[in-house]
Amino acid sequence: MTSSKKHRNGYTPTPFGAILPRATRRAHRAERCRGYTLLVATIIGALLLSISFSIVTLTAKEVRLATVARDSQLAFYAADIGVECAIYWDIQYSNDASAFATSSESSEPSSGLICSQNDIAIGWLVTKTSNSATTEFTLDLGVIGDNSDLCAKVLVEKTNNGDNTKIESRGRNSCDTSNTRRVERAIRVTY
């Protein structure tokens, strides 16, 4: 039978025979738990830090991807504007004649073909053979929003004395060749 009596000095006997005051026993128990608390706090802190770092990295990649998508879309729009301009002047020039050279015998205007506030006839490059011709021009579409200057390089190739037409427009989100984020999209129309 175990007696639950306290020792005359207020101590309770322990199973090993040592007599420790109650406050000391609590202090020893708290000291043993203190190391575990620090370990758990460190693990939780490291876990939260790695989750935060992952979220920031993911967000940065999403922003970069959205920027590339926007630049790609603007480059496509620039290419589309170039194609539409070439088709318009191929069909709507005076007397249903094309504004673009069709062979070495054809003549083309030197100015007056306006697209997006650009006179495309000024500075275009025309290469002629006996039954075909190639006309190349650049459209400067200016600045849209915070994007750098858009442009489109358009190539109009007329073969078989103008019976076949191929228009290729290469739109760019930036005309600056040193831009590392320059994106190019192309559209080709044949009729």
C-alpha positions as CSV (number, residue, x, y, z in Angstrom):
1,M,0.0,0.0,0.0
2,T,1.3,3.4,-1.0
3,S,1.0,6.2,1.3
4,S,0.0,9.6,-0.2
5,K,1.4,11.4,2.7
6,K,3.7,14.3,2.2
7,H,7.1,14.4,3.7
8,R,7.4,16.7,6.6
9,N,9.1,19.4,4.5
10,G,6.2,19.5,1.9
11,Y,8.0,17.2,-0.5
12,T,6.3,14.3,-2.3
13,P,8.3,11.1,-2.6
14,T,9.1,10.0,-6.3
15,P,9.1,6.5,-7.6
16,F,12.9,6.4,-7.5
17,G,13.0,7.5,-4.0
18,A,14.2,11.1,-4.6
19,I,12.2,13.8,-3.0
20,L,11.6,16.8,-5.3
21,P,9.5,19.9,-4.6
22,R,6.4,20.2,-6.8
23,A,7.6,23.4,-8.4
24,T,10.9,21.8,-9.4
25,R,9.1,18.9,-11.1
26,R,7.0,21.3,-13.1
27,A,10.1,23.3,-14.1
28,H,11.9,20.1,-15.3
29,R,8.8,19.1,-17.3
30,A,8.6,22.5,-18.9
31,E,12.3,22.4,-19.8
32,R,12.0,19.1,-21.6
33,C,9.0,20.5,-23.7
34,R,10.8,23.7,-24.5
35,G,13.1,22.1,-27.1
36,Y,10.2,20.5,-28.9
37,T,8.4,23.8,-29.1
38,L,11.4,25.5,-30.8
39,L,11.7,22.5,-33.2
40,V,8.0,22.7,-34.2
41,A,8.2,26.5,-34.6
42,T,11.2,26.2,-36.9
43,I,9.6,23.6,-39.0
44,I,6.4,25.6,-39.4
45,G,8.4,28.8,-40.2
46,A,10.4,26.9,-42.9
47,L,7.2,25.5,-44.4
48,L,5.5,28.9,-44.6
49,L,8.7,30.4,-46.1
50,S,8.9,27.8,-48.8
51,I,5.2,28.1,-49.6
52,S,5.6,31.9,-49.9
53,F,8.6,31.6,-52.1
54,S,6.7,29.2,-54.4
55,I,3.7,31.6,-54.7
56,V,6.0,34.5,-55.6
57,T,7.8,32.4,-58.2
58,L,4.6,31.2,-59.7
59,T,3.2,34.7,-59.8
60,A,6.3,36.0,-61.6
61,K,6.1,33.3,-64.2
62,E,2.4,34.0,-64.8
63,V,3.1,37.7,-65.3
64,R,5.9,36.9,-67.8
65,L,3.6,34.5,-69.7
66,A,0.8,37.1,-69.8
67,T,3.3,39.7,-71.2
68,V,4.4,37.3,-73.9
69,A,0.8,36.5,-74.8
70,R,0.0,40.3,-75.1
71,D,3.1,40.9,-77.2
72,S,2.2,38.0,-79.5
73,Q,-1.3,39.3,-79.9
74,L,-0.1,42.8,-80.8
75,A,2.4,41.4,-83.3
76,F,-0.5,39.4,-84.9
77,Y,-2.6,42.5,-85.1
78,A,0.2,44.4,-86.8
79,A,0.6,41.6,-89.3
80,D,-3.2,41.7,-89.9
81,I,-3.1,45.4,-90.5
82,G,-0.3,44.9,-93.1
83,V,-2.3,42.3,-95.0
84,E,-5.5,44.4,-94.9
85,C,-3.6,47.4,-96.3
86,A,-2.0,45.4,-99.1
87,I,-5.3,43.8,-100.1
88,Y,-7.1,47.2,-100.0
89,W,-4.6,48.8,-102.3
90,D,-4.4,45.7,-104.5
91,I,-8.1,45.8,-105.1
92,Q,-9.2,49.4,-104.7
93,Y,-6.6,51.3,-106.7
94,S,-7.8,53.4,-109.6
95,N,-9.6,51.7,-112.5
96,D,-9.5,48.4,-110.7
97,A,-5.8,48.1,-111.3
98,S,-3.4,47.0,-108.6
99,A,-1.2,49.6,-106.9
100,F,1.6,47.0,-106.9
101,A,3.8,46.1,-109.8
102,T,2.9,43.0,-111.8
103,S,5.8,42.7,-114.2
104,S,8.7,44.7,-115.7
105,E,6.2,46.5,-118.0
106,S,4.0,47.8,-115.2
107,S,4.3,51.1,-113.4
108,E,3.4,51.8,-109.9
109,P,2.6,55.0,-108.0
110,S,5.3,56.8,-106.1
111,S,3.0,58.2,-103.4
112,G,-0.5,58.5,-102.3
113,L,-1.1,55.0,-100.8
114,I,-2.0,55.7,-97.2
115,C,-2.3,53.0,-94.5
116,S,-2.3,53.8,-90.8
117,Q,-1.0,57.3,-91.5
118,N,1.9,55.9,-93.6
119,D,2.4,56.5,-97.3
120,I,3.5,53.0,-98.2
121,A,4.6,54.0,-101.7
122,I,7.4,56.2,-100.3
123,G,10.4,54.0,-99.8
124,W,9.0,50.7,-100.9
125,L,11.3,48.3,-102.7
126,V,10.1,46.9,-106.1
127,T,11.8,44.0,-107.8
128,K,10.6,43.2,-111.4
129,T,11.0,40.3,-113.8
130,S,9.4,39.8,-117.2
131,N,6.2,38.2,-115.8
132,S,6.3,38.9,-112.1
133,A,7.1,41.6,-109.5
134,T,7.7,41.8,-105.8
135,T,6.9,44.9,-103.7
136,E,8.1,45.3,-100.2
137,F,7.1,48.0,-97.7
138,T,7.1,48.6,-94.0
139,L,4.2,50.0,-91.9
140,D,5.1,51.9,-88.8
141,L,2.0,51.6,-86.6
142,G,3.2,53.7,-83.7
143,V,3.0,53.1,-80.0
144,I,-0.1,51.3,-78.5
145,G,-0.5,51.6,-74.7
146,D,2.7,51.0,-72.9
147,N,4.0,48.8,-75.8
148,S,6.9,49.9,-77.9
149,D,6.4,50.8,-81.6
150,L,4.5,48.2,-83.6
151,C,5.4,47.6,-87.2
152,A,4.7,45.3,-90.1
153,K,6.9,44.3,-93.0
154,V,4.7,43.4,-96.0
155,L,5.8,41.6,-99.1
156,V,3.4,41.6,-102.1
157,E,4.4,39.1,-104.9
158,K,2.5,39.2,-108.2
159,T,3.2,36.4,-110.7
160,N,1.8,35.4,-114.1
161,N,1.5,39.1,-115.0
162,G,-0.7,39.8,-111.9
163,D,-3.0,36.8,-112.1
164,N,-1.6,35.3,-108.9
165,T,-1.0,37.3,-105.8
166,K,0.8,36.3,-102.6
167,I,0.8,38.7,-99.6
168,E,3.0,38.0,-96.6
169,S,2.9,40.3,-93.7
170,R,5.2,40.0,-90.7
171,G,4.0,41.9,-87.7
172,R,6.2,42.8,-84.8
173,N,5.5,44.1,-81.3
174,S,8.6,46.2,-81.6
175,C,10.6,47.5,-84.6
176,D,13.7,47.8,-82.3
177,T,16.0,44.9,-83.3
178,S,17.8,45.1,-79.9
179,N,14.6,44.4,-78.0
180,T,15.1,41.0,-76.3
181,R,11.3,40.5,-76.0
182,R,10.6,41.2,-79.7
183,V,7.8,38.9,-81.0
184,E,7.0,38.3,-84.7
185,R,3.9,36.8,-86.2
186,A,3.2,36.3,-89.9
187,I,0.1,36.0,-92.0
188,R,0.2,34.8,-95.6
189,V,-2.7,35.3,-98.1
190,T,-2.8,33.9,-101.6
191,Y,-5.4,34.6,-104.2
